[in-house]
Amino acid sequence: MEYEGKYYNGRVSKGIPAFIVLEENGISINYSTGEENGHVFWELEGIQQSEFNDATTLLRYGKYPQQSIAVFEQGFREALQQKYKGSAFLKSNYTSFLNTGLLGLAVVGLSLFALTMAFFIWGVPFLADRAAAHFPRDFERELGTNLHEKMLMAYDVDSARTVALNKYLDNLQVTSDFPIDAVVVKGDEVSAYAVPGGFVVLHDGLLQKMERHEELAGLLGHEIGHVQLRHSTRAMARSLSYYMLLSLLFGDVTGIAGVIIDNASTLHNLEYSREAEQEADKAGLVLLQQNKLDPKGMVWLMERLDSGEPEYMEFISTHPRTQNRIEELNRQIKEAKYKPASNPALEAAWEELKKK
Ligand SMILES: [Zn+2]
């Protein structure tokens, strides 16, 4: 049986039409350039399989100048397999082809796995954070309202102090996209936190530590800063991003709000970045300045808490670099010099808040 193909002699790149015959101990090639006819014989041991693709079988032979043949006929490959079954050039190349295939697959598989892992570890929280930064305001407020209600179930609200605190807030100039609702809850916990959509929860334990109302104004400014800059919303979205992803995967978009609300307790443990804390500090300072209150208010509070037992205080505990924050605040205070004025309305509300 003769197969038609092209013969390459290794010296000239052009292929020469050839007839190929598979013999017992090798391949016989008869070629014809039109001007001259030639014949070569390839010993089996010198043959290398170069590549198989669907249409073409390519074989190489010998050292430099390396000859090769390309055969386009369909039956040629099967004929090779039958004739030289078990011979080195078929076997070795098949094995190596197989190895490359598996190795390639393994590499692709591992890369995909690594990409998927990277997506889950960094991508998902990042996307959740970005998404949360663009929640519509109404949605965020509604979310926060539900969240806030759910959280308050775990606390004992101090109604009298809550009224006084909101009176204090009413007399404070605040810049925010959200209406601000603050609540005082009973208990010794020295902490305060911001709930998405405009809610601030202040523990009585922290209120009792304060000695001047400027400290409260600074603290409120700080927490309102977290709300306004969406730190709490974004941090919640990051920490709950896997649940959010699941509810998205199951096509339950409204479920996202449910997931966040079901995890209201997460709010206690939210960690903000140092940048976020500094931004919130700055917001606190701006609020003090807007209201012509002594800008030292927040610094006093921090210094007091830092020397005491600060471990519960979100202000202090999220990041240990309280000294850096105080220094940064002091620097900003120096830049913006103004004369603090007294504010009778705020002082009256403060007196009410501190009443035994
Ligand atoms: Zn903070």
Boltz pocket constraint, residues with backbone or C-beta under 6 A from the ligand:
constraints:
  - pocket:
      binder: B
      contacts: [[A, 222], [A, 226], [A, 272], [A, 276], [A, 277], [A, 280], [A, 314], [A, 315]]
      max_distance: 6.0
